[in-house]
Amino acid sequence: MRSVVVTILLLAGTARAEPDEPKSAATATWLATGTTVAGYALLTMTFVVGVQDNAGRATLVAGSALITAGPSLGHFYAHDWTRTPGMAMRASAPILVLVGMFVIAAECEDLDPCTPGHPIGTTVLGLAGALLIGGSVWDIATTPAAVRRYNRSHASVSIVPMIVPTLGPQPGLAVQGRF
């Protein structure tokens, strides 16, 4: 008797196989853009207000972290871990800042106050800024393509047995796909 009940339940139930939901390019872009804008806002606020206490240092660290990782969040949302060259560009910028500051310090005399106008150090600092901004723009601009690649690679077709209740219980086969 138990096998009859199980058979009836299996035949009478409607089965649906849900594929993974497609990722949204808009969500990915907003993730990348929002965190990037927040990072630049925190960093700007730190430079305007200054870093006098622990709160200022925490704001500087949070802004720097958001600027470094934020633009790549759209790629991470799309499971695109390897195609974020903007992250490498942004991560190399602090190294160039250190090099630029060492060059400027080397150009200054020991006892004289350091005056502006150090072309090599300023150029290196400008290159670091260009890498930060360029890496951010690169990752945000390529986020929709990363989402499309993810959705294309996760397209699926499901074939499941089901009972069609329209003209009495009739067995059938359902084909569901996401392309």
C-alpha positions in Angstrom: 0.0 0.0 0.0 2.9 2.4 0.8 4.4 1.9 -2.6 1.0 2.8 -4.3 0.8 6.0 -2.2 4.4 7.0 -3.1 3.7 6.3 -6.7 0.6 8.4 -6.7 2.4 11.3 -5.0 5.3 11.1 -7.4 2.9 11.1 -10.4 0.6 13.8 -9.1 3.2 16.3 -8.0 4.4 19.0 -10.2 8.1 19.3 -10.4 9.9 22.5 -11.4 13.6 22.9 -11.7 14.7 26.5 -11.1 18.0 27.5 -12.7 20.2 30.1 -11.0 18.8 33.5 -11.3 20.7 35.6 -13.8 23.0 38.3 -12.3 21.9 41.9 -12.8 24.3 44.2 -14.7 22.7 47.2 -12.9 23.3 45.7 -9.5 26.9 45.0 -10.3 27.5 48.5 -11.7 25.8 50.1 -8.6 28.0 48.0 -6.3 31.1 49.1 -8.1 30.1 52.7 -8.5 28.6 53.2 -5.0 31.6 51.8 -3.1 34.0 53.8 -5.3 32.2 57.1 -4.8 32.0 56.3 -1.0 35.8 55.6 -1.0 36.7 58.8 -2.8 34.3 60.8 -0.6 35.9 59.4 2.6 39.4 60.1 1.2 38.5 63.6 0.3 36.9 64.2 3.7 40.1 62.9 5.3 42.3 65.4 3.3 39.9 68.3 4.0 39.5 67.7 7.7 42.9 66.2 8.4 44.1 63.2 10.3 44.5 64.3 13.9 43.0 61.4 15.8 42.1 57.7 15.5 38.8 58.5 13.8 40.7 60.4 11.0 43.1 57.5 10.6 40.1 55.0 10.4 38.4 57.2 7.8 41.7 57.3 5.8 42.0 53.5 6.0 38.3 52.9 5.1 38.5 55.3 2.2 41.7 53.7 0.9 40.2 50.2 1.2 37.0 51.2 -0.6 39.0 52.9 -3.4 41.2 49.8 -3.8 38.5 47.1 -3.7 35.3 49.0 -4.5 35.5 49.3 -8.2 36.1 45.5 -8.5 33.0 44.6 -6.5 30.9 44.4 -9.7 33.4 41.8 -11.1 33.3 39.9 -7.8 29.5 39.9 -7.9 29.7 38.3 -11.3 32.3 35.7 -10.1 34.9 37.3 -12.3 38.0 37.0 -10.1 40.6 37.1 -12.8 39.6 39.9 -15.2 40.0 42.9 -12.9 43.2 44.6 -14.2 41.9 47.8 -12.5 42.5 46.2 -9.1 46.2 45.7 -10.0 46.4 49.3 -11.2 44.9 50.6 -8.0 47.0 48.3 -5.8 50.2 49.5 -7.5 49.4 53.2 -6.9 50.5 53.3 -3.2 53.9 51.9 -4.2 54.2 54.8 -6.7 53.2 57.2 -4.0 56.0 56.0 -1.8 58.5 56.2 -4.6 57.3 59.7 -5.5 57.6 60.8 -1.9 61.1 59.4 -1.6 62.1 61.1 -4.8 60.7 64.4 -3.5 62.5 63.9 -0.2 65.8 63.2 -2.0 65.5 66.4 -4.0 65.2 68.5 -0.8 68.2 69.8 1.0 68.8 68.6 4.5 68.5 72.0 6.2 66.5 74.0 3.7 62.7 73.8 3.7 61.5 71.7 0.8 59.9 74.0 -1.8 57.4 72.8 -4.4 58.5 72.2 -8.0 60.0 68.8 -8.0 59.2 67.5 -11.5 60.2 63.9 -11.2 58.5 63.3 -7.8 55.4 65.2 -8.9 55.3 63.2 -12.1 55.5 59.9 -10.2 52.7 61.1 -7.8 50.6 62.1 -10.8 51.1 58.7 -12.3 49.9 57.1 -9.1 46.7 59.3 -9.2 46.2 58.3 -12.8 46.4 54.6 -11.9 43.9 55.1 -9.1 41.4 56.9 -11.3 42.1 54.8 -14.5 41.8 51.5 -12.6 38.5 52.6 -11.1 37.1 53.6 -14.5 38.4 50.5 -16.1 36.7 48.1 -13.6 33.4 50.0 -13.5 33.3 50.2 -17.3 33.9 46.5 -17.8 31.5 45.3 -15.1 28.5 44.9 -17.4 30.5 42.7 -19.7 31.6 40.5 -16.7 27.9 40.0 -15.8 27.0 39.1 -19.3 29.8 36.5 -19.4 28.6 35.1 -16.1 25.0 34.9 -17.3 26.1 33.3 -20.6 28.2 30.7 -18.9 25.4 29.8 -16.5 22.6 29.5 -19.1 20.7 26.3 -18.4 18.1 24.0 -19.8 16.1 21.8 -17.5 13.9 18.8 -18.5 11.7 17.6 -15.8 8.7 15.2 -15.6 5.4 16.8 -14.5 1.7 16.2 -14.4 -0.4 18.5 -16.6 -3.7 19.1 -14.7 -5.6 20.7 -17.6 -7.5 17.7 -19.0 -7.2 15.5 -16.1 -3.9 14.3 -14.7 -1.7 13.5 -17.7 2.0 12.8 -17.5 4.2 15.2 -19.5 7.6 16.6 -19.9 8.5 20.2 -19.3 11.4 22.0 -20.9 12.6 25.1 -19.2 15.5 27.2 -20.2 17.4 30.4 -19.6 19.5 31.6 -22.5 
